[in-house]
Amino acid sequence: MQRPEAGKPLIKFNHCKKYIYSFSVPQCCPLCGQVMGSMKLEEAPVSISNPFTNGHQEKCSFLLRPTQGTFLREYDGRSDLHVGITNTNGIVYNYTTCGVQRDEAGWEQSVSIPLLQPGMFGLMDQWDKYLEDFSATEAWLPERYEEDHHNCYSYTLTFINCVLTTEGKEQLGKGEFTEKYVVPRTRKASKYITLYRAIEERGFYVTDCPDEETNPPEGSGSC
């Protein structure tokens, strides 16, 4: 089966008292073979948006992607992840063994967390200068890189905390930032990956409707 383009939303519809996920609404129900035709309102298909975004189209955001490959293709849930910060032009600043990189490509399928609230124009005007000045400090020289203690996550979180300090706000610890902002999005991404790959393999994916659920299969559940 030909793979749909990455970023295509999934479709969920209700039939045979089941939730059925696919990339498009089939002519016939894959469970009973009945022609779909017109549906009742409660059976109408809904689109499940892709949790991944083109990071180069995101301003002033924290980005996360697999170090190698992409989420939908290669990521296995245990692979290393890489993080970065975008400037106002979608250039992704990230820290590696080669020092601070300024990527104009390679983050097209990322989990994105906006770092500015709408209307924070004053900070946005200064964002690029803050990010460039911060990245030019000796702390982020290549030889200072340590895989476990002074890495890409250290770089991004330290910058975020510098901005918070500038705004007179409390800093965030790694655990707090991860639990509050990263984990909810990665959980949603994990569900999406499970659905996406199952549909690629079988053409559709089925879960019980809530009122029919007893022991839902691992990895199931609506997004």
Secondary structure, 3 states (H helix, E strand, C coil): CCCCCCCCCEEEEEECCEEEEECCCCCECCCCCCECCCCCHHHCCEEECCCCECHHHCCCEEEEEECCCCCCCCCCCCCCEEEEEECCCCCEEEEECCEEEEECCCCCCEEEEECCCCCCHHHHHHHHHHHHHHHCCHHHCHHHCECCCECHHHHHHHHHHHHHHHCCCCCCCHHHHHHHHHHHHHHHHHHHHHHHHHHHHHCCEEEECHHHCCCCCCCCCCC
